């Protein structure tokens, strides 16, 4: 498992071309009830661009990893005492703030942790 990953991060609200930067970040570690997902694909929605521009119903706390909707990938690791899923299993993670529970970190990164 790598120790670092790439993430597309906005330091402030503004035009995506002006505020997004590719950064190296540590690969997160899943806790109990969480899975570490290796992101294979994630869309760029019009709403993602509106969020970055500060023209949507919510604004992330900056700096923020872009992508607030969903992604697909495979489980790379499970937190302690996390059942019901297997390493290598394909999954979809929803990062929509309206979904009950804490939102997933932005999806424009190589790895992310999500509640199972």
C-alpha angles and dihedrals in degrees: 000000000000119000095218137039140186121256133179103232133185116208094194141352116287144094108336093234089055101043107033119093132174107239137180113237134172116267105252122240119230119235128205110311093018138105130209107226125200100217112228100172137004129172131233105229124193086241090058088059092046090051090052090049091050092244102116137087092270138024125213123232105260135266087051136166108241126241119069104183122058147317139191127224147121130282111253099175141000128218120243115292092007112146139173096058135071133219108258093028116136114241144173118224121201116209096181112135090218091064110099112259132033115325120249117248114263113297099224093096136087096246133020138174119232134177111254 
